[in-house]
Amino acid sequence: MRCEVCGRKIHGKPLRALIEGAKLTVCGECSKHGTIIWEEKVKQTPTPKIKPKTAPPQTLKAQTTERAQAVFESPLDLVDDYDVRVRQAREKLGLTHEELGKKINEKVSVLKKIETKKIKPDDKLAAKLEHALRIKLLVPAAQEKVPIRVASKQLSRGLTLGDIIQLDKNEGEAEERA
């Protein structure tokens, strides 16, 4: 038997889960995406196997390339104050750790460790927390920051716009000489 979500072969006992309104037979890993349904066995009639339509090779290649570009173009980073945001949003909604854990199918101990910043949630868990708590935890990755070299005199008074323009001019002149 195969999982109706990921398509992998189910080892062990298959589970019935309600995922986004659909009752599906899933593996243990995919059951985390919804709520497990305990229902009595009903005699199932075999469903006819339908072969998926295959796209022409060039279309398939284009789709794969588009997906790959989407992944590389928008990497996401976890915000630095994720622990504070999760705790405040949970408290604002009036949820306990146990209630939130049931809602997103996650262990209470994991949620407590996230709120105390002992562990960082992975992208999947952060997305579940974002959805359940209606907050933003994943933001687009910042561009690589290039350190600006500043004279010690400028450090004491801070950096002004004029200083930045002057630094840019100096770098441009150095490149022209090279």
Sequence and secondary structure as in RCSB ss.txt:
>XXXX:A:sequence
MRCEVCGRKIHGKPLRALIEGAKLTVCGECSKHGTIIWEEKVKQTPTPKIKPKTAPPQTLKAQTTERAQAVFESP
LDLVDDYDVRVRQAREKLGLTHEELGKKINEKVSVLKKIETKKIKPDDKLAAKLEHALRIKLLVPAAQEKVPIRV
ASKQLSRGLTLGDIIQLDKNEGEAEERA
>XXXX:A:secstr
 B TTT  B  S  EEEEETTEEEEE TTGGGGSEE                    HHHHHHHHHHHHHHHHH  
EEE TTHHHHHHHHHHHTT  HHHHHHHHT  HHHHHHHHTTSS   HHHHHHHHHHHT   EEE          
 HHHHHH   HHHHHHHHHHHHHHHHH 
